[in-house]
Amino acid sequence: MAKKAAGNASFWFIILAIFFGNFMSMLSSTTINVAFPIFMKDFHAELGMVQWMITGFLLATGVVAPVVGYFGDRWSYKRLYIFALSGFTLFSGLCTIAWNIESLVLFRILQGVFSGLIIPTTMTMIYQFIEKDRQAFAMSLWSLSSMLAPAFGPTLGGWLTEYFGWRSLFLLNLPIGLVAITVAFKCLPFQRASKSNTFDLPGFITVLVSSSFIILAFSEGNGWGWTSWKTCSFLIIGAATLVYFIRRELSLKEPLLNLRVFQTNRFTYSLIINCIITASLYSGTFLIPVFLQDIQQSTALNTALVLLPGSMVMAFFSPIVGKLYTKIGPFWLILSGIVLLIVSTWELSHITLQATHMYVACWMTIRYVGIALAFMPVMNAGMSAIPKENSGHASSVTNWVRQATGALSIGVFSSLLAARSLTHQKELSAGASAGVQLVREQGMTLGVQDVFMTATIICIAAIPLTFLLKERRKKTQPLTG
């Protein structure tokens, strides 16, 4: 009994240490958007420059993800995590003393580098430090820390900016970061680091170039033009260096990123489903603000309030899903979650100009329930199939691919929305007597419908892959006398 109580206490201490850091990292990426007009006003900056606070941050988190497995094995994940928390907190402080928009963007990008270390490191530590039978519940709490931030981030960011100015967005990270460092130092178990690995510098350079160029091309492709020389050049160079990186890593005995984790079919299938869920998540978070603010002329605060119920329900379901996982396994949770995603996304593909905020909030809430049911189980189903010693590399691969998927999704969806909206506006204006503004709003609404329909088709592709994750029951062996 005493041993069980001690194990339970250590479990919650580890979760506490992981929760603080992951929550802080995710929160910082969701509070900043609402302050864009303030940054533009205070620094006399253009929107394109200010947007680099998001684009640069996301780019940095994606670029650094592949090296987590190497440095975690080399330094130990506890040391890497404390290093990442310290760097994140330091650059949060430096953001508050930025003297122009260029210095603020630079500090924000460097903050993103350390954020990119935090997220895969926290995931890896669950599989390194927590016993197997409690990993699913631990992952549900990890998911909860990821979901609470976007649930309250925009509203909190708007309130802080309005009453305390934009510096408060970064000052908020300082006490959270110091507490997270203290808790991590005290509560995480010591892990012996490996000294055998040699650093693969050519691999690091090529993954840096390929990740940067590909993520940047998809992030900026809509603004540059998908057929422009800049977008095409970035994609070609990124793809070429990525192919070289993959071939190099597979040929090395001690690679920077162990891509052999893809030899585990269960991990590969789960990662593909994970990417589909990520694309579906980004379709909603991208399209609904556009619909509410650009088409229906709602305020940013009203938009945040429409999305808030879904985010809160998603956070509420996370620990419940963790408990259900241990009882029924991943298959039915993932399948039911994807079905809810398909139904709700299909319904939103019929959204009209007269749609009420209640209608949007209800269907977005159902989408978030689907994401909550599927996200953690599909993540755990893949990660639990990987041996413990390779969990850091599997986590790095997962976050690397998911970050690229997020950038790809936003780029493709924004480009598709612009193209389809323009097509519909031309069709409507050809024989209509409606005003220019109404034609624009109706055209954009039809464009939103088209993108949601595309997202529905993407979700359907996850159904057959889900059946590949279904575990066959082992036949019981007859008893022999």
N, C-alpha and C positions, 0 to 999 in steps of 0.2 A: 504493500500500500504506500509506504514511504517513498519507494523507488518510483512508483507511478506518479505520485504527487510532484516529485522532483523533476521527472520528465515533463510533466504538464507545465510546470513553472518555467523550465528552460524553453519549451515550445513558445510560450507567450512572450518571453523576453526576446527571442529571436524574431518573432513576428513584429513586435514593437519596434525593434531596430530597423527592420526592413520597411515597415509601413511608413515611418517618418520620412525616410529618404525618398522613397518612390512617390509619396504624396507631394512632397516639395517639388520634385522634378516635374511631375505632371502639371501641378498647379501653375508653375511659372510659364508653361506653354499655353495656358488658357486665359490668363488674366490680362494679357498685354494688348489684345486686339481692340478692346473698347477705348484704349487711350490713344489710338492713332491720330485723331484730330488734335489732341493736346500736344503730341510730339511735333506735328506739323506746324502748329502755332508757335510753340516755345522755341523751336530751333529754326524756324523759317525754312522748313524742308519740304521737298516734293513727296507725294505719296509713294512713288516708286522707291525712293531711298528709305523711307520709313518701313516699307514692307519687308526690307531686308532684315529687320528685327525678327520676323517670323521665318522668312525663307532661309536666312543664314543660320538661324538656330536649328531648324529642321535638317538642313544640309549637314551641319556639324554632328548632330546626333546620329545621322545615318552613316556618315563617313567613319566615325570612330568605333562603331559597334563591332566590326570584324576582329579587332585586336583584343577584345575583352577576354576571350579564351586563353590567349597567350599570356597576357599580363596577370590574369587570375591564377594560372598555374605557376607562373614565375614568382609572383610576390605573395600569393595567397589571396583569397577573395575578401577576407576581412580587411587586410591592408589596402587592397585596391578600392574597396568601398569607402573606407575612411579618407583615402586620398581624393576620391571623386567628390565626396561630400564637402571636404575642405576647399577644393578648387571651386566648386559650385557656389559655396557661401562667399568665398573671397571675391569672385567676379560679380556676384550680386551686389556686394558692397561697393565695388568699383563703378558699377552702373549708376549708383546714386550720385557719384561725383563727376559724371561725364560732362565735358565742357562744350561738346558739339555733337551733332548727329552721327558723325563718322566715328568718334570715340565710343559713343553709346552702342552703335552697331557692332563695333569690334569686340567690346566687352560682352555683348549679348551672344556673339558667335562663340567666344571662348567659354561662356557659361554653357552653351549648347554642347561643347566638347565633353564637359564633365557630366552633363545630363545624359549624354549618350553612353557614358560608362556606368551610370547609376542603374538604369533600367534593366539591362541584361545581367548585371552583377547581382541585383536583388533576386531576380528569377533563379539564377544559378545557385545562390545560397540556400534556397528552399530545397533543392535536390542534393546539396552537399551536406547540410546540417540537420535536416528533419527526416525522421524515420518514414519509410515508404508508405505505411498505412495512414499517415496524416498529411501526406504531400498534397492530396487533392483539396483538403480543407484549407491548407496553408495557401495554395494557389488561389482559392476563392477569396481569401482575405487580401492577397496581393492584388487581385483584380479589383477588389473593393477600393483599395488605395488609389488605383488608377482611375476609377470611375467617379469617386467623390470629387476629385479635382475639376473635371469638366462640368460636373453638376453644379458646383458653386462658384467656379472660377470667373465666368463672365459677370455674374451679379456682384461678386466680391470686388472684382476689378473695377467695375463701374462705380461702386460706392466709395472705394478708396480714392480713386482718381478725382471724383467730384469733391470730396471733403478734405483730402490730405495731399492731393497732387500726385503726379506720376511717380515721383521717387518712392512713395509708399509701397508701390508694387514690388520694388526690389528690397526695400527695408524689411518687408514682411518675411523674406527668406532668411534673414540673419538670425533671429531667435530660433526659428524652426531648424535651421542648419546646425546651430550650436548644440541644440538638444539632440538632434539626430546623431551628431558626431560623438557626443558623450554616451548616449545609449548604445551605439554601435561598439564603442571601445569597451564598455562595461559588459555588454550582454552577449556579443557574438563569440562563439568558441574559437580557440586558436587552431589554426590549420597549418600543418607543415608545408612549406612551399617547395616546389620542384626546382632544382638547379640544373637540370640536364638540357633543357631547351636552349637552342641558339636562336637569336633574333633574325628573322628572314627579312632583311632590309628591302631587297627587290620586290618581295611579295607585298610588303607594307606600302611601298611607293605605288605599285600598280593598283592595289585595292583602293588607295586614297584617290588616285586619278580616276579610276573607273567609277567609283561610287559618286565622287564629286560631279563628274561630267554627266552621268546618266540621271542622277537625282535633279541636278540643275536644269538639264534639258527638259525634263518632264514638268518641273516647277515653273519654268519660264517659257515653255514652248508656246503657250497660248498668246503671250505678249509678243514674243519674237516672231511668231508665225511658224507653223509646224513644217513648212517646206522651205523656210529660210536657210541661208547658208550656215548661220550660227547654230541653229537647232540641229541641222543635219550633221555638221562637223562635230558637235559635242556628242551626239549619239554614236557616230561612227568611231570616234576615238575612245569613248567610254566602252563600247561593245568590244572593240579590238583588245583593249587592255584587260577587260574582264575575262575574255577567252584565255589570254596569256596567264592571268592570275590563276584561273581554275586549273589549267594544265600544269602550272608550276606547283601549286599546292598538292595536287594529286601525285606528283612525282617525288615529293620530299618525304623523308622519314619523320621529320619533326616540323610540320607545316605551321605557319602563322595561324591559319584557320583550317581546322580539320574538316574538310568537305566530305570525308568518308561517312559522315553521319547520314548522308542521303542514301547510303546502302541499306539503311533500316527503312523498309517500306512504310511502316506505320508512322514514322516520323515524317517522311516525305508527303504522304497523303494528308496528314494532319496540317502540315505547313501550307499546302495548297488550299485546303478548306479555310485555314486561318486568313490567308490572303483574300479569299472571296468575302469572308465576313468583314475584313478590314475595308475592302472596296465598298461594300454595302454601307458600312458605318459612315465612311467619308461622303458617300452620295447624299445621305440625309443631312449631315452637319454642314455640307456645302450648299445644297439646294434650298433647304428650308429658310435659312437667313436671307438668301437671294429673293425667294418668293415673298417673304413677309416684308422685307425692307425695300427692295427695289421695285416690286410690283404692287404690293398692297400699302406701301408707304408707312409701315409700322416703325416704331422707334427701336433702338438697340435693346433697351430695357424690356420692352414688351416681347421682343424675340427671345431674349434670355428666359423670360417667365414662361413662354410657350414650351421651350425645351426643358425647363426645370423638372416638371413632373416625371418625364421619361427618364431623365438622368437619376432622379432620386429613387424611382422604382428599380432601375438597373442596379444601383448601389445596394438597395434593400435585398434584392434577389441573390446577390453574389454569395453570401455565406450559406444561404439555403441550398443553392446549387452545389456547394462544396459538400454539404451533408448528404444530399441526394446521390452524388457521384459515388460515394463509398458504398451505397446500398444497391444502386441499379446500374452503375457503370456509365461510360460516356455515350454509348450509342443512342439511346432514347432521348437523352438530354440534347445532344447535337441535332438529331433529326427533328425534334419538336421545335427547337430554336430556329432552325433553317426554314421550317414550314411557316412559322410566325413571321419570319423575315420576308418570305416570298409573298404571303398574303397581304401584309401591311405595305410593302413596296409596290405591289400590284395596285392596291387601293389608292396609294398616293400618285400613281401614274394616271389617275383620272381626276386629279385635283383641278378645280375651276377657279376663275377669278373671284367668285363670290364665296369661296370656302371660308368658314369661320375659324377663329383661333382654337375653339374647342375641338373642331373636326381635326385640325392639324395636330393638336396636342395629343388627342386620343390615339391616332394612328402612329405617331412618333413614339408614344409610350409603349404600344404593342411591339414596335420594331426594337425598342431598347430591351424589352423583356426577352425577345428572341435572341438578341445579342448576348444578354446575360446568361441565358440557358446554354448557348453554344460556345461562347468565347473561352471560358476556363476549361471545360471538358476537352475541347479540341486541342488546347495548349498542353494540358496534362497528359492526354492520350499519346501525344508525340514525344514529349520530354521524358515520360516514364519508361518509354521503350529504349532509351539511350543509356548505356552504362554510366555509372556515377562519375567515372574519371573523364568522360567526354561531355558531361553536362554543360560545362562552360562554353565549349565550342558550339554545342547545339543551341544554347541560348543566344550566342553571338549571331549564328546563322539566322535564327528566327527573327531577332530584332532587326538585323540588317535587311532581310528580305521584306519584312513588314514595313519598314521605313520607306524603302523604295516603292512598295505597293501603294503606300499613302500618297507619295509624290506623284506617282503615275496616275492614280485615281483622280486626284484634284486636277491635274493637267488635262487628262482626257475628258473628264466630265465638264470642265469649264469650256474647253474647246468645242465639245459637242453641243453644249447649251447655246454658245454664241452662234454656231453655224445653223442649228435648227431654228433658233429664234428668228434669225434673219430671213431664213427661207419662209417661215410661217408669216412673218410681217409682210413680205413681198406678195404672198398669196392673198392675204387679207386686204391689203391696200389696192390690189388690182381691180376688184369689183365692189368694194365696200364704200359706204358713205360716212363711216365712222371717223372721228377725229384722229389725228396723228398719235396722241397720247394713248387713246384706247386701243388702237391697232398695235402699238408697241407693247402694252400690257398684255393683250390677248396673245400676241406672238410669243412673248416670253413665257407665258403660262403654258402654251402648247409645247414650247421647248423644254420646260421643266417636266412635263408629262413624258416626253420622248426619253429624257435622261433617266427618269425613274423606271421606264419600261426596260431600258438597257440594263439597269441595275437588277431588275427582276430576273431577266434572262441569265445574268451572271450568277445570281443566287441559285437558280435551278440547277446549274452545273455542279453545285456542291452535293446534290442528293445522291448520285451514284457513288461519289467518293466516300460519303458517309457510310455506305454499306460495306466498303472495303475496310473500315475501321472496326466493324462488328467482330467481336471475338467469338470463335467457335468454342462451344462448351466441350471440355475434355471428357471423354468417355470414362466412366468409372470402371476400374478393373475388378473382375469378379474375385471374391474372397476365396482363398484356397485353404483347405484344412491342414 
